[in-house]
Amino acid sequence: MNPEETERLARLDLLRSLPLDVLTDVVTDNGRCLWELTEGDPPEPTGIEPDRELAARLCADCPVRDECLELEFRSAGAETVGVWGALSEEDRRALYPMWRARRDAERGEWE
């Protein structure tokens, strides 16, 4: 595991006790992609589906990247397409097993 992954997982660990409905509200209320598409001035799509370039640009300044990734991991695992939490599918799929192992280890401590 590289230092960036370790740091990202540690930040996600801080979100583990946040209820799913609260996490969903945080992402939908503060996610830059959702705001730009519903309230702001949506950027022009590149024409490629799914538009990962556009998503990456939107994610760059998003204040809830970790919350978005945590929401995605909890609700869909690593199998969705597109950019979530500023990570591509490939990066999410690489990180997900480590995230899952940390959650499983935590669960084992409580049982």
N, C-alpha and C positions, 0 to 999 in steps of 0.2 A: 504494500500500500504506500502510495507516495504522500508527501506532507500535505498537499492540497486536499486529497481525499480524506486524510485523517482529520484535518481541520473542518471540512464540510460535514463529516459524520459527527463530530463533536457538537457542531452547531445544530444539527438535526436532533441530536440527543436532548438538547434543551427544549425541543418542541414536543417530545414524546408524551407528556402529560396533558397537552392541550386537546380538549375534546374535538372530535371530527367536525361537528357543526360550527364550532368557534373557528377552527382552522379554515374551513370553507368560507366563512364570512370574511375573515382576514384577507384571504386571497381574492375573493370576488370584489371586496370593497377597495382594496389597495393595489391589486395587480395592475401593472402598467398596461399590459396587453388588453385587459378588459376595459380599463378606463379609456385608452386611446380609441378602442373600437366602439364604445358606447357614448362617451362624453367629449372626447377630444377630437382632434383632427387626424383621422386614421392615415398612416403612411401608405404610399402606393405599393401594392403588391408587386413582386417580381415576376409573377406569372408561372412560377414553378410550384406544384402542389406536392406535398405540403410545403409551405413557404418557410423553410428553415432560416433563410437569410433574414427575412422580415422579423421572424420570431426572435432571433438572436439580437437584432438591433433593439427591439422592444425590451428584451430581458436585460440588456446592458445596464440600464438605469433603474431597474425595478427594485423597489424597497422590500419586496416579499419573495425573493428568489428561493430562500430556504423553506419558507412556508409552502410555497408552490410545489417544491420537490417533495416535501414531507407529505403533502396532500396527495400527490400523484402516487407515491410509494404505498401509502395506506389504502387508497381507493382502487388502484389498478395494477399495482406492482410495477414492473418495468416493461410491460408489453405494449404500451400505447405508442403511437407515432408522434412525431413532432418534437418540439422543444418544450421542456418543462423544467422550471427552476434553472433556466439558462444552460441546461445540459442537453446534448443531442441524445438520440435513442441509444447510440453505441455507448456513450459515457454513462447514461443512466443504467443500462443493462450491466455494465461493469461494476457500478457502485451498489446496485441493489442487493446482491448477495451479502455484501459486507454490512449493509444497513439491516438486512433481515437477521443476520447472525447476531448483531448487537441487540436487537429486540428480543430474539429468542433467548439469549443469555440473560437478559434483564428479567424476562418472564420466569425463567428457571430460578432466579434468586428470590422471587416473591412467592414461589409455590412451596 
